[in-house]
């Protein structure tokens, strides 16, 4: 069973059958599908790598709620903290974006009700996709890595690449690069795709994963408890993230991070990351 089929099991039988009938004989759609967009009163949209397919199936709010309940294993309350962040991650690392009416108490989001949209982002594990990039990241002469920032617009594969980089650094490359202990902060569960604490994706045999925690706290906990040689995390940008990364470098730990952006101008527009680069702590910047 492929990842798309696993996701479709969460949908109602009507929606599942409808989508399967559209894609069953089209391998291009099956291979290229990136997202399934579901909106109340509007058609389902299959978002491919370079195209959209609009299905003649209009979704009701009741159907959306039933789908969300299945994603939450019939216990929405157990996933309340994730829902309040606007997304949840299910087994396999697939991320479900959630939109609706936000409920705020004491300046904190406490719930999202009247759910109106779901965005199912399909995660894919692509082994060895980082081979070319690794040549720039590995410091072979000193048996370590360069502190690296990977920059990419959303949806261009930076998380997939980061996962494979972590795997290869953790396992090592025979006769080329000795393995290193990696601490992975998986805030949204998209990298290791841990299910009940066990990574479903291959992130290497020397990788310790901490999830469901913000990056700054996760970095601090890993350095204090797991003695990593490398810290990796996805989508940095906040002041707290950068402060934690500075502490990482002071501790003698190397780092690989990603951020949203298209070019150097986007990096300069982020004051915190720009200052980190100007301090020459980041040794490599790679654009996807």
N, C-alpha and C positions, 0 to 999 in steps of 0.2 A: 504494500500500500504506500503510494507516494504521499508527500506532505500535503498536497492539495486535497487529496481524498480524505486525509485525516481531519483537515479543517472543515470540509463539507459535512462531516458527520455531526457537527455542532448545529447545523442549520435544520430547519424543518424539512420533512421529506419532499414537500412541494418545491421548495427553493433548490434543494439538493438535486432533485431529478431534473429541474429546469436547466441548471448550470451544466450538469453532466451531459445533457442532450445537445447543448451548444458546443461543448469542447471535446466530446468523446473521440471524434475522428480528426482532430486538429492538434497535432503534436506541437506545433509552433505556439499555440495559445498555452498549452500545458507547460511548456518549458519557459515561456516568457512572462507568465502572469506574475505580477509583483504585489498587487493589492486587490481586495474586493471591497468596493465602496457601497455601503447600504444606508439609504436615507429615507425617512418616513415620507410616504406619498410620492416617491420618485423611483425611477427605474434603477435596478442594480447595475453598477458599472464595474467591469473587469479592467483593471489598469495593467497594461502590458509594458514592456520595456520602452517602446516607442509609439504606443498607440492605446486607444481606449475602445472597449467593446461595450455598447449600451444594450442591455437586455430588456426585452419587453415583459418585465415582471415588476410590478409596483408593490412596494413593501409597506405593510401596515405597522403602526406603532406596537401593536400587540406581538407581531412577529419579531420585531427588534428586541423587545423585552424577553421573549422566550429564548432567542439566540444568546443574549447576554447572560441569562440564567444558566444556560448550558456551559458557556465559557467559564462561569464562576462555579461550576460543578454543583449547581442547584443551591448555592449558598452565597448570595450576593453580599450578605453581611460580612462573610469571611474575607471578601476582597474589597471591603469598603475603603481601606487606605489607598489601595492602588487606583480605585475608581475616582477617588477625590483628586488624584494626580492627573486624571484625564486619560488613563490607559491601564491596561493590565496585560500581563504576559502569560501565555498558556504553554502547556507542554510542547516542546519542540522549539521554543524561543519565538514563536509567532506573537506579534504585538497587536493588541486590539485598541485602537484609538476610540475615545468616547466623547460625544458632544451632547449637550442638553442644557437644562436650566440649572445653574450653579446655586447652591444654598450656602450662604456665608453666615457664620456666627463668630463674633469677636475677631473680625478680620481674618478668619481662617475658613477655608473651604471644608465643609463638613459632609457634603453630599452633592450628587448630581442627579436630578430627577427629570422626568419628562424626556427620557433619552430620545434623541432625534436622529443621530447618525452614529454609525460604526465604521471604522476603517480597519480592515483586517490586512495587516502587512505580513506577507509570507516570508519567513526566514529560510534561507538556504545555506547549507554548509558546503563550501567549495574548497576541497583540500588542494593545497599547493598553489592557490591563486596569488599568494604573496611572494612567490619565488623571485620575481624580478625586483620587487621592492626591497627584499631582504638584502640584496647586494649593497644597497645604500645604508641599511640600518646596522648591519653587523660590523663591528670593529674587530676584524680577525686578528690583527697584529697584537692587540691587547686583551684578547679573549673576553670581550664584553660587547656592548652595543652603544650606539650613539643615542643620546637623548633626542627623541624624535617626535615631531608634531605632524600628523597626517590631516590634511585639509581637503574637504570635499563638500559639495552641495548635498542636501538630503537626497536619499534614494540612489546614490551612485556607488554604494558598495563598501564604504569605509569600515562599517562594522564587520562585514564578512571578511575583509582583508585583515583587520585587527585580530580577529579570532584566529586566523591561520598563522599570523605572525607569532602570537602567543604560543600556539601549539608547537611551532617549529623551534622557537627559542627554548621552550620547556623540555622538549624531547631531545634537542640537539640534532646536528646533521653529521652523520658518520664521516670521519676523516676530513671534516671541514670546520665544524663549530661545536664546541663542547656545550652541554646543556647548562641552563641557568634556572634557579628557582624564581618563579614568577608569582606575584600577588596581583590578582585580578579583581578590580572593583566593578561588579556587574549590577549597577544601580537599578536598571530596568529589566534585568533578566534576559537581555537579547543576545548576549555574547555566549555565555556557557549554557544558557537555557536550562538552568537547574530546576529540577522537579522534585520537591520534597528534599531539597538539599543536595541532590545528585546531578551533576552536569550531564545534560543529554547530548551536548555537542563535545567534540574532541578538542579540549584546550591544553592537552599535554599532561604528562605524568608527574611533572614537578610544579604544577600550578595549583595554588590555593585560591578559592573563589569566595568572596564575600558579596552577598546580594541584598537587595531591598534596603539599602542604606545610601545616603548621599555620598558623593565622591570624597569630599573632604574628611568626613568621619571614617569612611571605609579605608582610605589611605592611611590615616592615623592608626587605626586598629591593626591593619596588616603589618605596618612597620614595627609596631610595638610587640606584636605577638607571633608573627610568622617569619621574621628575618628574611624578607625577600631580597633578591639581587636586582630584580626588575619589578616596577609597578606599571600596570597597564589599566587604562580606563577610557571610556568613550564619551565624546561630546563635552569637553570642558569649556569653560567660559566665564563662570562666576568668580568673584573675588575669593570666596572661600576655597574654590577648587585650586586656584593659582597659589594661594597661601600654603595649602597642603603640599602642592608640588614643590614649592621652594624648600619646605621642610624635608621632602623626599631627597632632593639633591644634596642638602646639607648633611643628611644621614649617610651619604655615599651610595644611595640607591639610584639606579638608572630608571628611565621612564619612557613609555611610549603612550602617546595620547592622540585623540582625534578632536576635531572641532568642525563646525559648519562654516563654510566659506567657499568662495570661488577663486580668490586671488589675494595678493599681498595687501591690497587696499582693505579687504574685509578683515584681515588680521590687525592692521593698523587701527581700524575703527573699534576694535575691542581693546580698551585701555589696559586691562589687566594682563591679557596675553601679550600685547605689544611690549609692555614693560618686562615681562618674563623673557622675551626674545632679545630685547635690548641689553639685558644683563648677561647675555651669551650663555645662559644655562641650556637653552635649546640649541642643539648642534646641527640638527637636520630638519628641514621643512619639506614635506612631500605633498604635492597637489595631485588629486585624482580628478 
